[in-house]
């Protein structure tokens, strides 16, 4: 774990401490950093799914699906 000195918004920190149920400042900052990173990871995954949906080819999928069904008979 790295040691860093930063200036924090006292009001935002106080609100975060209240919502966290009385955790330490360190715990609140670490939780906020994890939540921030996870939120951006989820957004990136959604963006990949949206891109895949844009590239979706129903007719091509249907041909492959039908061919697989014929092969299974």
mmCIF file as gemmi writes it, N, C-alpha and C atoms, coordinates in Angstrom:
data_model
loop_
_atom_site.group_PDB
_atom_site.id
_atom_site.type_symbol
_atom_site.label_atom_id
_atom_site.label_alt_id
_atom_site.label_comp_id
_atom_site.label_asym_id
_atom_site.label_entity_id
_atom_site.label_seq_id
_atom_site.pdbx_PDB_ins_code
_atom_site.Cartn_x
_atom_site.Cartn_y
_atom_site.Cartn_z
_atom_site.occupancy
_atom_site.B_iso_or_equiv
_atom_site.pdbx_formal_charge
_atom_site.auth_seq_id
_atom_site.auth_asym_id
_atom_site.pdbx_PDB_model_num
ATOM 1 N N . UNK Axp A 1 ? 0.853 -1.171 0 1 0 ? 1 A 1
ATOM 2 C CA . UNK Axp A 1 ? 0 0 0 1 0 ? 1 A 1
ATOM 3 C C . UNK Axp A 1 ? 0.896 1.23 0 1 0 ? 1 A 1
ATOM 4 N N . UNK Axp A 2 ? 0.546 2.198 -0.818 1 0 ? 2 A 1
ATOM 5 C CA . UNK Axp A 2 ? 1.354 3.412 -0.891 1 0 ? 2 A 1
ATOM 6 C C . UNK Axp A 2 ? 0.853 4.449 0.112 1 0 ? 2 A 1
ATOM 7 N N . UNK Axp A 3 ? 1.75 5.336 0.486 1 0 ? 3 A 1
ATOM 8 C CA . UNK Axp A 3 ? 1.424 6.42 1.408 1 0 ? 3 A 1
ATOM 9 C C . UNK Axp A 3 ? 1.416 7.707 0.597 1 0 ? 3 A 1
ATOM 10 N N . UNK Axp A 4 ? 0.291 8.439 0.678 1 0 ? 4 A 1
ATOM 11 C CA . UNK Axp A 4 ? 0.127 9.664 -0.085 1 0 ? 4 A 1
ATOM 12 C C . UNK Axp A 4 ? -0.521 10.71 0.803 1 0 ? 4 A 1
ATOM 13 N N . UNK Axp A 5 ? -0.077 11.936 0.669 1 0 ? 5 A 1
ATOM 14 C CA . UNK Axp A 5 ? -0.693 13.042 1.385 1 0 ? 5 A 1
ATOM 15 C C . UNK Axp A 5 ? -1.536 13.83 0.397 1 0 ? 5 A 1
ATOM 16 N N . UNK Axp A 6 ? -2.829 13.98 0.711 1 0 ? 6 A 1
ATOM 17 C CA . UNK Axp A 6 ? -3.726 14.724 -0.174 1 0 ? 6 A 1
ATOM 18 C C . UNK Axp A 6 ? -4.627 15.622 0.662 1 0 ? 6 A 1
ATOM 19 N N . UNK Axp A 7 ? -5.125 16.681 0.02 1 0 ? 7 A 1
ATOM 20 C CA . UNK Axp A 7 ? -6.117 17.546 0.649 1 0 ? 7 A 1
ATOM 21 C C . UNK Axp A 7 ? -7.49 17.015 0.256 1 0 ? 7 A 1
ATOM 22 N N . UNK Axp A 8 ? -8.352 16.818 1.247 1 0 ? 8 A 1
ATOM 23 C CA . UNK Axp A 8 ? -9.681 16.283 0.997 1 0 ? 8 A 1
ATOM 24 C C . UNK Axp A 8 ? -10.733 17.325 1.311 1 0 ? 8 A 1
ATOM 25 N N . UNK Axp A 9 ? -11.827 17.266 0.589 1 0 ? 9 A 1
ATOM 26 C CA . UNK Axp A 9 ? -12.979 18.12 0.843 1 0 ? 9 A 1
ATOM 27 C C . UNK Axp A 9 ? -13.599 17.646 2.158 1 0 ? 9 A 1
ATOM 28 N N . UNK Axp A 10 ? -13.535 18.494 3.188 1 0 ? 10 A 1
ATOM 29 C CA . UNK Axp A 10 ? -14.012 18.099 4.521 1 0 ? 10 A 1
ATOM 30 C C . UNK Axp A 10 ? -15.491 17.732 4.527 1 0 ? 10 A 1
ATOM 31 N N . UNK Axp A 11 ? -16.312 18.5 3.8 1 0 ? 11 A 1
ATOM 32 C CA . UNK Axp A 11 ? -17.75 18.204 3.767 1 0 ? 11 A 1
ATOM 33 C C . UNK Axp A 11 ? -18.017 16.863 3.087 1 0 ? 11 A 1
ATOM 34 N N . UNK Axp A 12 ? -17.358 16.628 1.958 1 0 ? 12 A 1
ATOM 35 C CA . UNK Axp A 12 ? -17.545 15.357 1.244 1 0 ? 12 A 1
ATOM 36 C C . UNK Axp A 12 ? -17.065 14.194 2.099 1 0 ? 12 A 1
ATOM 37 N N . UNK Axp A 13 ? -15.95 14.376 2.773 1 0 ? 13 A 1
ATOM 38 C CA . UNK Axp A 13 ? -15.425 13.322 3.636 1 0 ? 13 A 1
ATOM 39 C C . UNK Axp A 13 ? -16.376 13.045 4.795 1 0 ? 13 A 1
ATOM 40 N N . UNK Axp A 14 ? -16.927 14.092 5.394 1 0 ? 14 A 1
ATOM 41 C CA . UNK Axp A 14 ? -17.866 13.909 6.507 1 0 ? 14 A 1
ATOM 42 C C . UNK Axp A 14 ? -19.105 13.147 6.045 1 0 ? 14 A 1
ATOM 43 N N . UNK Axp A 15 ? -19.633 13.49 4.865 1 0 ? 15 A 1
ATOM 44 C CA . UNK Axp A 15 ? -20.795 12.773 4.331 1 0 ? 15 A 1
ATOM 45 C C . UNK Axp A 15 ? -20.448 11.311 4.074 1 0 ? 15 A 1
ATOM 46 N N . UNK Axp A 16 ? -19.293 11.087 3.474 1 0 ? 16 A 1
ATOM 47 C CA . UNK Axp A 16 ? -18.874 9.712 3.175 1 0 ? 16 A 1
ATOM 48 C C . UNK Axp A 16 ? -18.7 8.908 4.459 1 0 ? 16 A 1
ATOM 49 N N . UNK Axp A 17 ? -18.157 9.529 5.482 1 0 ? 17 A 1
ATOM 50 C CA . UNK Axp A 17 ? -17.999 8.843 6.77 1 0 ? 17 A 1
ATOM 51 C C . UNK Axp A 17 ? -19.361 8.468 7.348 1 0 ? 17 A 1
ATOM 52 N N . UNK Axp A 18 ? -20.348 9.371 7.229 1 0 ? 18 A 1
ATOM 53 C CA . UNK Axp A 18 ? -21.693 9.072 7.736 1 0 ? 18 A 1
ATOM 54 C C . UNK Axp A 18 ? -22.304 7.896 6.97 1 0 ? 18 A 1
ATOM 55 N N . UNK Axp A 19 ? -22.19 7.913 5.643 1 0 ? 19 A 1
ATOM 56 C CA . UNK Axp A 19 ? -22.771 6.844 4.83 1 0 ? 19 A 1
ATOM 57 C C . UNK Axp A 19 ? -22.062 5.517 5.03 1 0 ? 19 A 1
ATOM 58 N N . UNK Axp A 20 ? -20.787 5.566 5.372 1 0 ? 20 A 1
ATOM 59 C CA . UNK Axp A 20 ? -20.02 4.325 5.514 1 0 ? 20 A 1
ATOM 60 C C . UNK Axp A 20 ? -20.235 3.669 6.871 1 0 ? 20 A 1
ATOM 61 N N . UNK Axp A 21 ? -20.93 4.33 7.746 1 0 ? 21 A 1
ATOM 62 C CA . UNK Axp A 21 ? -21.194 3.74 9.053 1 0 ? 21 A 1
ATOM 63 C C . UNK Axp A 21 ? -20.066 3.929 10.047 1 0 ? 21 A 1
ATOM 64 N N . UNK Axp A 22 ? -19.328 5.017 9.93 1 0 ? 22 A 1
ATOM 65 C CA . UNK Axp A 22 ? -18.298 5.319 10.91 1 0 ? 22 A 1
ATOM 66 C C . UNK Axp A 22 ? -16.951 4.702 10.632 1 0 ? 22 A 1
ATOM 67 N N . UNK Axp A 23 ? -16.671 4.348 9.389 1 0 ? 23 A 1
ATOM 68 C CA . UNK Axp A 23 ? -15.351 3.811 9.04 1 0 ? 23 A 1
ATOM 69 C C . UNK Axp A 23 ? -14.305 4.914 9.165 1 0 ? 23 A 1
ATOM 70 N N . UNK Axp A 24 ? -13.05 4.535 9.086 1 0 ? 24 A 1
ATOM 71 C CA . UNK Axp A 24 ? -11.977 5.526 9.17 1 0 ? 24 A 1
ATOM 72 C C . UNK Axp A 24 ? -11.873 6.291 7.858 1 0 ? 24 A 1
ATOM 73 N N . UNK Axp A 25 ? -11.178 7.424 7.896 1 0 ? 25 A 1
ATOM 74 C CA . UNK Axp A 25 ? -10.952 8.204 6.677 1 0 ? 25 A 1
ATOM 75 C C . UNK Axp A 25 ? -10.257 7.348 5.627 1 0 ? 25 A 1
ATOM 76 N N . UNK Axp A 26 ? -9.279 6.592 6.07 1 0 ? 26 A 1
ATOM 77 C CA . UNK Axp A 26 ? -8.536 5.716 5.157 1 0 ? 26 A 1
ATOM 78 C C . UNK Axp A 26 ? -9.482 4.707 4.502 1 0 ? 26 A 1
ATOM 79 N N . UNK Axp A 27 ? -10.357 4.101 5.296 1 0 ? 27 A 1
ATOM 80 C CA . UNK Axp A 27 ? -11.308 3.129 4.752 1 0 ? 27 A 1
ATOM 81 C C . UNK Axp A 27 ? -12.246 3.774 3.738 1 0 ? 27 A 1
ATOM 82 N N . UNK Axp A 28 ? -12.704 4.987 4.047 1 0 ? 28 A 1
ATOM 83 C CA . UNK Axp A 28 ? -13.622 5.69 3.151 1 0 ? 28 A 1
ATOM 84 C C . UNK Axp A 28 ? -12.937 6.018 1.83 1 0 ? 28 A 1
ATOM 85 N N . UNK Axp A 29 ? -11.719 6.521 1.887 1 0 ? 29 A 1
ATOM 86 C CA . UNK Axp A 29 ? -10.991 6.867 0.66 1 0 ? 29 A 1
ATOM 87 C C . UNK Axp A 29 ? -10.722 5.61 -0.158 1 0 ? 29 A 1
ATOM 88 N N . UNK Axp A 30 ? -10.285 4.528 0.485 1 0 ? 30 A 1
ATOM 89 C CA . UNK Axp A 30 ? -10.034 3.282 -0.24 1 0 ? 30 A 1
ATOM 90 C C . UNK Axp A 30 ? -11.312 2.733 -0.865 1 0 ? 30 A 1
ATOM 91 N N . UNK Axp A 31 ? -12.42 2.793 -0.137 1 0 ? 31 A 1
ATOM 92 C CA . UNK Axp A 31 ? -13.696 2.321 -0.682 1 0 ? 31 A 1
ATOM 93 C C . UNK Axp A 31 ? -14.112 3.173 -1.879 1 0 ? 31 A 1
ATOM 94 N N . UNK Axp A 32 ? -13.915 4.481 -1.781 1 0 ? 32 A 1
ATOM 95 C CA . UNK Axp A 32 ? -14.266 5.369 -2.891 1 0 ? 32 A 1
ATOM 96 C C . UNK Axp A 32 ? -13.415 5.077 -4.121 1 0 ? 32 A 1
ATOM 97 N N . UNK Axp A 33 ? -12.133 4.825 -3.92 1 0 ? 33 A 1
ATOM 98 C CA . UNK Axp A 33 ? -11.258 4.499 -5.049 1 0 ? 33 A 1
ATOM 99 C C . UNK Axp A 33 ? -11.667 3.185 -5.702 1 0 ? 33 A 1
ATOM 100 N N . UNK Axp A 34 ? -11.992 2.187 -4.884 1 0 ? 34 A 1
ATOM 101 C CA . UNK Axp A 34 ? -12.435 0.899 -5.439 1 0 ? 34 A 1
ATOM 102 C C . UNK Axp A 34 ? -13.738 1.069 -6.21 1 0 ? 34 A 1
ATOM 103 N N . UNK Axp A 35 ? -14.684 1.807 -5.627 1 0 ? 35 A 1
ATOM 104 C CA . UNK Axp A 35 ? -15.97 2.023 -6.288 1 0 ? 35 A 1
ATOM 105 C C . UNK Axp A 35 ? -15.783 2.766 -7.611 1 0 ? 35 A 1
ATOM 106 N N . UNK Axp A 36 ? -14.912 3.76 -7.622 1 0 ? 36 A 1
ATOM 107 C CA . UNK Axp A 36 ? -14.632 4.523 -8.837 1 0 ? 36 A 1
ATOM 108 C C . UNK Axp A 36 ? -14.08 3.609 -9.931 1 0 ? 36 A 1
ATOM 109 N N . UNK Axp A 37 ? -13.101 2.786 -9.571 1 0 ? 37 A 1
ATOM 110 C CA . UNK Axp A 37 ? -12.49 1.881 -10.548 1 0 ? 37 A 1
ATOM 111 C C . UNK Axp A 37 ? -13.509 0.855 -11.044 1 0 ? 37 A 1
ATOM 112 N N . UNK Axp A 38 ? -14.295 0.289 -10.136 1 0 ? 38 A 1
ATOM 113 C CA . UNK Axp A 38 ? -15.296 -0.703 -10.521 1 0 ? 38 A 1
ATOM 114 C C . UNK Axp A 38 ? -16.358 -0.092 -11.427 1 0 ? 38 A 1
ATOM 115 N N . UNK Axp A 39 ? -16.763 1.139 -11.144 1 0 ? 39 A 1
ATOM 116 C CA . UNK Axp A 39 ? -17.764 1.813 -11.974 1 0 ? 39 A 1
ATOM 117 C C . UNK Axp A 39 ? -17.245 1.981 -13.399 1 0 ? 39 A 1
ATOM 118 N N . UNK Axp A 40 ? -15.99 2.371 -13.525 1 0 ? 40 A 1
ATOM 119 C CA . UNK Axp A 40 ? -15.419 2.552 -14.861 1 0 ? 40 A 1
ATOM 120 C C . UNK Axp A 40 ? -15.203 1.217 -15.568 1 0 ? 40 A 1
ATOM 121 N N . UNK Axp A 41 ? -14.87 0.172 -14.818 1 0 ? 41 A 1
ATOM 122 C CA . UNK Axp A 41 ? -14.762 -1.159 -15.422 1 0 ? 41 A 1
ATOM 123 C C . UNK Axp A 41 ? -16.12 -1.621 -15.944 1 0 ? 41 A 1
ATOM 124 N N . UNK Axp A 42 ? -17.186 -1.392 -15.161 1 0 ? 42 A 1
ATOM 125 C CA . UNK Axp A 42 ? -18.532 -1.765 -15.611 1 0 ? 42 A 1
ATOM 126 C C . UNK Axp A 42 ? -18.925 -0.974 -16.85 1 0 ? 42 A 1
ATOM 127 N N . UNK Axp A 43 ? -18.595 0.31 -16.873 1 0 ? 43 A 1
ATOM 128 C CA . UNK Axp A 43 ? -18.913 1.136 -18.04 1 0 ? 43 A 1
ATOM 129 C C . UNK Axp A 43 ? -18.178 0.628 -19.274 1 0 ? 43 A 1
ATOM 130 N N . UNK Axp A 44 ? -16.936 0.221 -19.108 1 0 ? 44 A 1
ATOM 131 C CA . UNK Axp A 44 ? -16.169 -0.308 -20.243 1 0 ? 44 A 1
ATOM 132 C C . UNK Axp A 44 ? -16.779 -1.615 -20.736 1 0 ? 44 A 1
ATOM 133 N N . UNK Axp A 45 ? -17.223 -2.469 -19.813 1 0 ? 45 A 1
ATOM 134 C CA . UNK Axp A 45 ? -17.869 -3.726 -20.224 1 0 ? 45 A 1
ATOM 135 C C . UNK Axp A 45 ? -19.172 -3.442 -20.964 1 0 ? 45 A 1
ATOM 136 N N . UNK Axp A 46 ? -19.956 -2.48 -20.463 1 0 ? 46 A 1
ATOM 137 C CA . UNK Axp A 46 ? -21.202 -2.118 -21.154 1 0 ? 46 A 1
ATOM 138 C C . UNK Axp A 46 ? -20.904 -1.594 -22.547 1 0 ? 46 A 1
ATOM 139 N N . UNK Axp A 47 ? -19.873 -0.779 -22.672 1 0 ? 47 A 1
ATOM 140 C CA . UNK Axp A 47 ? -19.514 -0.234 -23.984 1 0 ? 47 A 1
ATOM 141 C C . UNK Axp A 47 ? -19.14 -1.357 -24.945 1 0 ? 47 A 1
ATOM 142 N N . UNK Axp A 48 ? -18.416 -2.374 -24.455 1 0 ? 48 A 1
ATOM 143 C CA . UNK Axp A 48 ? -18.074 -3.516 -25.309 1 0 ? 48 A 1
ATOM 144 C C . UNK Axp A 48 ? -19.331 -4.265 -25.735 1 0 ? 48 A 1
ATOM 145 N N . UNK Axp A 49 ? -20.291 -4.439 -24.83 1 0 ? 49 A 1
ATOM 146 C CA . UNK Axp A 49 ? -21.543 -5.121 -25.173 1 0 ? 49 A 1
ATOM 147 C C . UNK Axp A 49 ? -22.342 -4.308 -26.19 1 0 ? 49 A 1
ATOM 148 N N . UNK Axp A 50 ? -22.37 -3.004 -26.021 1 0 ? 50 A 1
ATOM 149 C CA . UNK Axp A 50 ? -23.079 -2.147 -26.973 1 0 ? 50 A 1
ATOM 150 C C . UNK Axp A 50 ? -22.442 -2.268 -28.35 1 0 ? 50 A 1
ATOM 151 N N . UNK Axp A 51 ? -21.118 -2.251 -28.394 1 0 ? 51 A 1
ATOM 152 C CA . UNK Axp A 51 ? -20.423 -2.39 -29.675 1 0 ? 51 A 1
ATOM 153 C C . UNK Axp A 51 ? -20.728 -3.747 -30.303 1 0 ? 51 A 1
ATOM 154 N N . UNK Axp A 52 ? -20.723 -4.796 -29.499 1 0 ? 52 A 1
ATOM 155 C CA . UNK Axp A 52 ? -21.036 -6.127 -30.02 1 0 ? 52 A 1
ATOM 156 C C . UNK Axp A 52 ? -22.468 -6.171 -30.55 1 0 ? 52 A 1
ATOM 157 N N . UNK Axp A 53 ? -23.386 -5.505 -29.856 1 0 ? 53 A 1
ATOM 158 C CA . UNK Axp A 53 ? -24.776 -5.47 -30.312 1 0 ? 53 A 1
ATOM 159 C C . UNK Axp A 53 ? -24.893 -4.729 -31.638 1 0 ? 53 A 1
ATOM 160 N N . UNK Axp A 54 ? -24.116 -3.685 -31.811 1 0 ? 54 A 1
ATOM 161 C CA . UNK Axp A 54 ? -24.147 -2.948 -33.08 1 0 ? 54 A 1
ATOM 162 C C . UNK Axp A 54 ? -23.653 -3.811 -34.228 1 0 ? 54 A 1
ATOM 163 N N . UNK Axp A 55 ? -22.741 -4.719 -33.917 1 0 ? 55 A 1
ATOM 164 C CA . UNK Axp A 55 ? -22.158 -5.571 -34.946 1 0 ? 55 A 1
ATOM 165 C C . UNK Axp A 55 ? -22.93 -6.879 -35.117 1 0 ? 55 A 1
ATOM 166 N N . UNK Axp A 56 ? -24.039 -7.025 -34.382 1 0 ? 56 A 1
ATOM 167 C CA . UNK Axp A 56 ? -24.813 -8.258 -34.417 1 0 ? 56 A 1
ATOM 168 C C . UNK Axp A 56 ? -25.354 -8.5 -35.813 1 0 ? 56 A 1
ATOM 169 N N . UNK Axp A 57 ? -25.258 -9.727 -36.264 1 0 ? 57 A 1
ATOM 170 C CA . UNK Axp A 57 ? -25.718 -10.119 -37.593 1 0 ? 57 A 1
ATOM 171 C C . UNK Axp A 57 ? -26.708 -11.258 -37.414 1 0 ? 57 A 1
ATOM 172 N N . UNK Axp A 58 ? -27.986 -10.919 -37.359 1 0 ? 58 A 1
ATOM 173 C CA . UNK Axp A 58 ? -28.998 -11.935 -37.093 1 0 ? 58 A 1
ATOM 174 C C . UNK Axp A 58 ? -29.033 -12.989 -38.185 1 0 ? 58 A 1
ATOM 175 N N . UNK Axp A 59 ? -28.983 -12.548 -39.443 1 0 ? 59 A 1
ATOM 176 C CA . UNK Axp A 59 ? -29.057 -13.504 -40.547 1 0 ? 59 A 1
ATOM 177 C C . UNK Axp A 59 ? -27.877 -14.479 -40.507 1 0 ? 59 A 1
ATOM 178 N N . UNK Axp A 60 ? -26.686 -13.951 -40.241 1 0 ? 60 A 1
ATOM 179 C CA . UNK Axp A 60 ? -25.512 -14.813 -40.137 1 0 ? 60 A 1
ATOM 180 C C . UNK Axp A 60 ? -25.636 -15.791 -38.981 1 0 ? 60 A 1
ATOM 181 N N . UNK Axp A 61 ? -26.134 -15.296 -37.849 1 0 ? 61 A 1
ATOM 182 C CA . UNK Axp A 61 ? -26.337 -16.174 -36.7 1 0 ? 61 A 1
ATOM 183 C C . UNK Axp A 61 ? -27.36 -17.254 -37.03 1 0 ? 61 A 1
ATOM 184 N N . UNK Axp A 62 ? -28.44 -16.868 -37.705 1 0 ? 62 A 1
ATOM 185 C CA . UNK Axp A 62 ? -29.492 -17.827 -38.048 1 0 ? 62 A 1
ATOM 186 C C . UNK Axp A 62 ? -28.952 -18.922 -38.96 1 0 ? 62 A 1
ATOM 187 N N . UNK Axp A 63 ? -28.102 -18.567 -39.914 1 0 ? 63 A 1
ATOM 188 C CA . UNK Axp A 63 ? -27.514 -19.572 -40.808 1 0 ? 63 A 1
ATOM 189 C C . UNK Axp A 63 ? -26.658 -20.563 -40.022 1 0 ? 63 A 1
ATOM 190 N N . UNK Axp A 64 ? -25.825 -20.058 -39.131 1 0 ? 64 A 1
ATOM 191 C CA . UNK Axp A 64 ? -24.981 -20.938 -38.316 1 0 ? 64 A 1
ATOM 192 C C . UNK Axp A 64 ? -25.85 -21.817 -37.424 1 0 ? 64 A 1
ATOM 193 N N . UNK Axp A 65 ? -26.856 -21.231 -36.815 1 0 ? 65 A 1
ATOM 194 C CA . UNK Axp A 65 ? -27.759 -21.97 -35.934 1 0 ? 65 A 1
ATOM 195 C C . UNK Axp A 65 ? -28.469 -23.083 -36.699 1 0 ? 65 A 1
ATOM 196 N N . UNK Axp A 66 ? -29.01 -22.753 -37.871 1 0 ? 66 A 1
ATOM 197 C CA . UNK Axp A 66 ? -29.706 -23.756 -38.678 1 0 ? 66 A 1
ATOM 198 C C . UNK Axp A 66 ? -28.76 -24.876 -39.102 1 0 ? 66 A 1
ATOM 199 N N . UNK Axp A 67 ? -27.533 -24.517 -39.478 1 0 ? 67 A 1
ATOM 200 C CA . UNK Axp A 67 ? -26.55 -25.527 -39.883 1 0 ? 67 A 1
ATOM 201 C C . UNK Axp A 67 ? -26.211 -26.442 -38.712 1 0 ? 67 A 1
ATOM 202 N N . UNK Axp A 68 ? -26.088 -25.877 -37.517 1 0 ? 68 A 1
ATOM 203 C CA . UNK Axp A 68 ? -25.801 -26.696 -36.337 1 0 ? 68 A 1
ATOM 204 C C . UNK Axp A 68 ? -26.962 -27.636 -36.034 1 0 ? 68 A 1
ATOM 205 N N . UNK Axp A 69 ? -28.191 -27.153 -36.201 1 0 ? 69 A 1
ATOM 206 C CA . UNK Axp A 69 ? -29.355 -28.004 -35.955 1 0 ? 69 A 1
ATOM 207 C C . UNK Axp A 69 ? -29.418 -29.14 -36.967 1 0 ? 69 A 1
ATOM 208 N N . UNK Axp A 70 ? -29.112 -28.842 -38.216 1 0 ? 70 A 1
ATOM 209 C CA . UNK Axp A 70 ? -29.115 -29.892 -39.24 1 0 ? 70 A 1
ATOM 210 C C . UNK Axp A 70 ? -28.045 -30.935 -38.937 1 0 ? 70 A 1
ATOM 211 N N . UNK Axp A 71 ? -26.903 -30.5 -38.432 1 0 ? 71 A 1
ATOM 212 C CA . UNK Axp A 71 ? -25.82 -31.422 -38.1 1 0 ? 71 A 1
ATOM 213 C C . UNK Axp A 71 ? -26.147 -32.299 -36.903 1 0 ? 71 A 1
ATOM 214 N N . UNK Axp A 72 ? -27.016 -31.829 -36.034 1 0 ? 72 A 1
ATOM 215 C CA . UNK Axp A 72 ? -27.36 -32.578 -34.824 1 0 ? 72 A 1
ATOM 216 C C . UNK Axp A 72 ? -28.444 -33.612 -35.087 1 0 ? 72 A 1
ATOM 217 N N . UNK Axp A 73 ? -29.079 -33.546 -36.218 1 0 ? 73 A 1
ATOM 218 C CA . UNK Axp A 73 ? -30.192 -34.465 -36.508 1 0 ? 73 A 1
ATOM 219 C C . UNK Axp A 73 ? -29.722 -35.836 -36.865 1 0 ? 73 A 1
